[in-house]
Amino acid sequence: MSIFSKIKEALSLKKKNKVSAQIQKKQEENSVIKQEKFDQGLKKSSNFIQDSLNEIAKSYVRVDEQLIEKIENFLLQFDIGYASVHKILDSIVEEIKFQKVNDPKLIKEIIVDKLFIYYIQDTDVNSVINIIPDKPNVILVTGVNGVGKTTSIAKLANKFIKEGLKVGLVAADTFRAGAVEQLSIWAQRLNIPIYKPAKPGQDPASVVYSGITQAFKDNLNVVICDTSGRLQNKVNLMNELKKIDNIIKKFDNSQPIESLLVIDATTGQSGINQARAFNEVTKLTGIILTKMDSTSKGGIILSIKDAFNLPVKFIGLGEKVDDLEEFDLEKFVYGITNSIII
């Protein structure tokens, strides 16, 4: 190899290394920004845990009924389901006794540790949505009225657009007044196609059929279908969702690739009880948990595990279109406990 060639190769390698270092730095910066967003979005929950654990540690003298009651009250106020509370509580008390704890700081560590061990065990924590290339991927979104379903669909669409995917929306909630118009406004803002009913009150399944048919013609990558959030008549809801599911499967038996349920984190146990109806009528694959920045009750994540044994795939951490994050357990644990002095 000539001297010139060697110099050229060395300069080329140096340039590649520089670009690679810049990419790595950018990735690290993005990672810090995302963690900061998690931290800010989970601040209320983090503060609640901090105050509660400080109170428990301060009053700790020995493992007695008073201590156990304090821990139990904390778990219940954190919005963990009743059945889970007793499993976690037993585990905490057992660990305190096993370690013969006499340091109040260690009490905090044990409680936090047992909380998130409980979430991980026997639970699918995979938040990834696997997009199949070269064909439309249908995502079905359900949820009761008022949980932020329409906004979550817009945030989800925005996420896929940023990933370079061609996205379209299907406005199949023909029951709620204004639902189609609301979704149309978001489609206009995001500059993406929306497939709407041809007439008021059109059968939702037929809207889905015509929408997906057009999505195939338009060569879209992702089609997000809005659905009715009514619970007044569960029989109608069941029939409607089954019909929609059957229509989607006519295009491809592997579809929809995701059936996501939207839950409002601020409604707590009552929201989960309402959402249980959807789990009875359609095969869900994951949860979108909205308004996490507005609640101190982050324990709803564990309640969802008990109610559905489904992964939380996305959490809403604000009102902006970018305020939807893939649920990452490590980031969540750090965000919810980073201010806790242990």
VOGU-3710 file (C-alpha; in Angstrom, 3 decimals, decimal comma):
1> msifskikea> 0,000/0,000/0,000  1,350/3,464/-0,944  2,045/6,182/1,621  -0,821/8,212/0,132  -3,205/5,247/0,477  -2,143/4,707/4,091  -2,677/8,386/4,923  -6,052/8,310/3,168  -7,090/5,181/5,098  -5,916/6,672/8,412
11> lslkkknkvs> -7,838/9,902/7,790  -10,933/7,916/6,781  -10,725/5,846/9,978  -10,215/8,988/12,071  -13,294/10,570/10,459  -15,385/7,435/11,120  -14,259/7,378/14,755  -15,153/11,059/15,110  -18,636/10,513/13,625  -19,084/7,431/15,812
21> aqiqkkqeen> -18,092/9,429/18,913  -20,565/12,181/17,954  -23,350/9,639/17,519  -22,510/8,064/20,884  -22,490/11,488/22,567  -25,878/12,326/21,015  -27,304/8,979/22,193  -26,014/9,621/25,703  -27,547/13,117/25,695  -30,897/11,701/24,515
31> svikqekfdq> -30,751/9,063/27,245  -30,190/11,758/29,910  -33,065/13,866/28,512  -35,416/10,853/28,540  -34,472/9,990/32,132  -35,051/13,611/33,158  -38,513/13,445/31,557  -39,258/10,259/33,502  -38,013/11,880/36,718  -40,149/14,990/36,202
41> glkkssnfiq> -43,218/13,007/35,147  -43,002/10,743/38,181  -42,168/13,495/40,675  -45,486/13,290/42,542  -45,143/9,532/43,022  -41,492/9,911/44,002  -42,314/12,574/46,618  -45,121/10,442/48,034  -42,791/7,441/48,427  -40,081/9,621/49,993
51> dslneiaksy> -42,441/11,110/52,605  -44,096/7,777/53,386  -40,846/5,839/53,785  -39,314/8,576/55,934  -42,340/8,381/58,216  -42,092/4,591/58,434  -38,333/4,649/59,114  -38,696/7,417/61,700  -41,226/5,424/63,723  -39,367/2,106/63,425
61> vrvdeqliek> -38,286/0,541/66,692  -39,141/-3,090/66,132  -41,308/-5,272/63,896  -44,703/-4,926/65,545  -48,327/-4,404/64,554  -47,861/-0,631/64,395  -45,006/-0,893/61,865  -46,838/-3,464/59,741  -49,946/-1,256/59,718  -47,898/1,769/58,610
71> ienfllqfdi> -46,364/-0,188/55,722  -49,766/-1,571/54,750  -51,317/1,923/54,697  -48,478/3,184/52,520  -48,949/0,351/49,991  -52,719/0,912/49,832  -52,348/4,698/49,448  -49,783/4,098/46,702  -52,722/2,525/44,819  -51,597/-1,084/44,865
81> gyasvhkild> -54,439/-3,603/44,678  -55,567/-5,165/47,974  -54,480/-8,717/47,033  -51,012/-7,499/46,031  -50,598/-5,447/49,205  -50,724/-8,520/51,426  -48,304/-10,503/49,256  -45,815/-7,610/49,231  -46,343/-6,909/52,939  -45,644/-10,535/53,888
91> siveeikfqk> -42,473/-10,440/51,794  -41,293/-7,192/53,439  -41,925/-8,412/56,997  -40,232/-11,737/56,283  -37,140/-9,946/54,908  -36,978/-7,547/57,887  -37,079/-10,486/60,290  -34,600/-12,548/58,253  -32,051/-9,717/58,162  -32,724/-8,841/61,827
101> vndpklikei> -32,936/-5,219/60,763  -32,045/-2,560/63,329  -31,232/0,243/60,885  -34,269/2,329/59,807  -32,554/3,178/56,491  -32,531/-0,501/55,596  -36,320/-0,609/56,035  -36,687/1,827/53,114  -34,388/-0,226/50,924  -36,266/-3,452/51,623
111> ivdklfiyyi> -39,676/-1,889/50,876  -38,559/-0,390/47,533  -36,792/-3,628/46,594  -39,829/-5,819/47,308  -42,164/-3,474/45,425  -40,346/-3,825/42,148  -39,357/-7,464/42,523  -43,091/-8,082/42,750  -43,666/-6,253/39,454  -40,935/-8,139/37,593
121> qdtdvnsvin> -41,763/-11,686/38,660  -44,063/-13,673/36,370  -44,826/-10,587/34,281  -44,194/-9,772/30,638  -42,303/-6,465/30,841  -41,611/-6,228/27,097  -42,734/-2,821/25,811  -41,518/-3,264/22,225  -43,982/-3,056/19,324  -42,595/-5,173/16,517
131> iipdkpnvil> -43,500/-3,548/13,202  -43,637/-6,040/10,319  -42,049/-4,466/7,207  -43,690/-4,108/3,764  -47,317/-4,111/4,916  -49,700/-2,102/7,126  -49,492/-2,999/10,813  -52,853/-2,559/12,523  -52,976/-1,305/16,114  -56,337/-1,395/17,875
141> vtgvngvgkt> -56,821/1,124/20,711  -59,585/0,753/23,303  -60,505/2,452/26,578  -63,404/4,090/28,393  -64,376/7,656/27,527  -62,347/10,384/29,192  -59,087/8,471/29,751  -57,152/10,330/27,049  -57,593/7,737/24,301  -57,662/10,187/21,376
151> tsiaklankf> -54,609/12,094/22,627  -52,762/8,816/23,223  -53,476/7,751/19,622  -52,026/11,069/18,395  -48,939/10,627/20,611  -48,500/7,067/19,355  -48,813/8,215/15,735  -46,257/10,962/16,384  -43,830/8,386/17,811  -44,051/6,218/14,681
161> ikeglkvglv> -43,740/9,238/12,370  -40,488/10,187/14,123  -39,252/6,655/13,458  -39,731/7,298/9,733  -42,911/5,228/9,321  -45,956/6,133/7,219  -48,913/6,298/9,590  -52,682/6,578/9,160  -55,646/6,749/11,548  -59,032/5,039/11,379
171> aadtfragav> -61,848/6,918/13,133  -64,026/3,958/14,134  -65,493/5,544/17,272  -68,805/6,429/15,670  -70,653/6,353/18,999  -69,211/9,316/20,919  -70,243/12,739/19,623  -67,222/14,640/18,371  -64,828/11,660/18,414  -64,275/11,661/14,639
181> eqlsiwaqrl> -63,753/15,452/14,527  -61,311/15,301/17,441  -59,204/12,631/15,747  -59,388/14,530/12,431  -57,833/17,605/14,062  -54,898/15,503/15,285  -54,465/13,913/11,828  -54,345/17,391/10,306  -51,743/18,573/12,859  -49,588/15,516/12,226
191> nipiykpakp> -50,164/15,742/8,457  -51,252/12,099/8,130  -54,247/10,455/6,429  -57,376/9,653/8,381  -60,080/7,235/7,236  -63,471/8,428/8,433  -67,063/7,137/8,310  -68,855/7,869/5,059  -71,988/8,795/7,051  -72,900/9,558/10,686
201> gqdpasvvys> -73,413/6,475/12,883  -71,821/4,121/10,342  -71,072/0,605/11,589  -67,544/0,786/13,153  -66,460/-2,524/11,592  -67,249/-1,234/8,104  -65,221/1,936/8,843  -62,282/-0,265/9,873  -62,660/-2,386/6,743  -62,696/0,550/4,327
211> gitqafkdnl> -59,897/2,278/6,263  -57,517/-0,695/6,209  -58,366/-1,369/2,550  -57,304/2,178/1,684  -54,238/1,919/3,952  -53,026/-1,049/1,890  -53,483/1,000/-1,297  -51,610/3,918/0,302  -48,719/1,621/1,348  -48,822/2,677/4,986
221> nvvicdtsgr> -46,654/1,051/7,657  -48,936/1,603/10,650  -52,716/1,986/10,910  -54,070/3,004/14,332  -57,777/2,288/14,842  -59,800/4,265/17,381  -62,773/2,395/18,878  -65,810/3,214/20,981  -65,285/3,608/24,716  -68,848/2,908/25,761
231> lqnkvnlmne> -69,506/0,603/28,683  -73,218/1,287/29,097  -74,015/-1,847/27,131  -71,237/-4,427/27,425  -73,010/-6,843/25,058  -72,920/-4,252/22,266  -69,296/-3,449/23,033  -68,369/-7,137/22,938  -70,138/-7,695/19,626  -68,607/-4,555/18,138
241> lkkidniikk> -65,011/-5,393/19,138  -65,317/-9,016/18,018  -66,672/-7,884/14,679  -63,809/-5,387/14,266  -61,269/-8,054/15,243  -62,700/-10,490/12,688  -62,607/-7,812/9,961  -58,938/-7,041/10,690  -58,044/-10,747/10,611  -59,532/-11,031/7,107
251> fdnsqpiesl> -56,632/-8,912/5,886  -54,053/-10,918/7,834  -54,571/-13,501/10,568  -51,610/-12,108/12,544  -53,357/-8,733/12,857  -53,887/-6,631/14,855  -50,236/-6,674/15,907  -51,249/-4,833/19,091  -54,486/-4,333/20,982  -53,764/-1,577/23,484
261> lvidattgqs> -55,959/-0,500/26,385  -55,748/3,119/27,583  -56,098/3,632/31,360  -56,087/6,938/33,251  -53,590/6,583/36,137  -55,456/9,168/38,235  -58,664/7,097/38,420  -56,921/4,359/40,389  -58,752/1,155/41,253  -62,083/2,325/39,801
271> ginqarafne> -60,413/2,831/36,428  -59,000/-0,664/36,555  -62,412/-2,105/37,412  -63,929/-0,312/34,406  -61,107/-1,478/32,157  -61,574/-5,084/33,241  -64,645/-5,131/30,992  -62,423/-4,595/27,942  -60,170/-7,429/28,975  -63,216/-9,695/28,952
281> vtkltgiilt> -64,241/-8,783/25,413  -60,975/-8,444/23,475  -57,531/-10,017/23,611  -55,327/-7,206/24,897  -51,570/-7,118/24,358  -50,596/-4,096/26,449  -51,518/-0,937/28,343  -51,083/2,775/27,668  -51,120/4,467/31,086  -52,026/8,161/30,807
291> kmdstskggi> -51,615/11,117/33,203  -48,804/9,527/35,221  -47,447/13,036/35,800  -50,700/13,990/37,561  -50,758/11,268/40,211  -48,774/10,331/43,298  -50,081/6,781/43,011  -47,467/5,096/40,829  -48,405/1,774/42,401  -51,119/1,490/39,755
301> ilsikdafnl> -48,414/-0,207/37,651  -48,554/-3,128/40,112  -52,367/-3,045/40,169  -52,384/-3,503/36,403  -50,175/-6,557/36,808  -52,760/-8,080/39,155  -55,787/-7,085/37,097  -54,527/-8,112/33,649  -50,998/-9,562/33,868  -50,239/-7,386/30,843
311> pvkfiglgek> -47,214/-5,171/30,220  -47,515/-1,406/30,430  -46,152/-0,492/26,993  -46,387/3,303/27,160  -46,868/5,928/29,845  -48,114/9,479/29,338  -45,975/12,042/31,177  -47,552/15,307/30,020  -49,948/16,985/27,609  -47,620/17,600/24,656
321> vddleefdle> -47,614/15,292/21,634  -44,070/14,184/22,527  -45,042/13,278/26,097  -45,449/9,553/25,521  -42,639/7,244/26,600  -42,082/3,543/26,123  -42,377/1,970/29,547  -38,899/1,061/30,735  -38,835/-0,651/34,135  -35,311/0,509/34,999
331> kfvygitnsi> -36,123/4,134/34,129  -39,408/3,867/36,009  -37,750/2,479/39,154  -35,033/5,137/38,990  -37,525/7,930/38,277  -39,816/6,938/41,114  -37,055/6,376/43,700  -34,213/8,693/42,670  -35,019/11,294/45,328  -35,277/8,725/48,090
341> ii> -32,403/8,969/50,530  -31,441/5,437/51,478
//
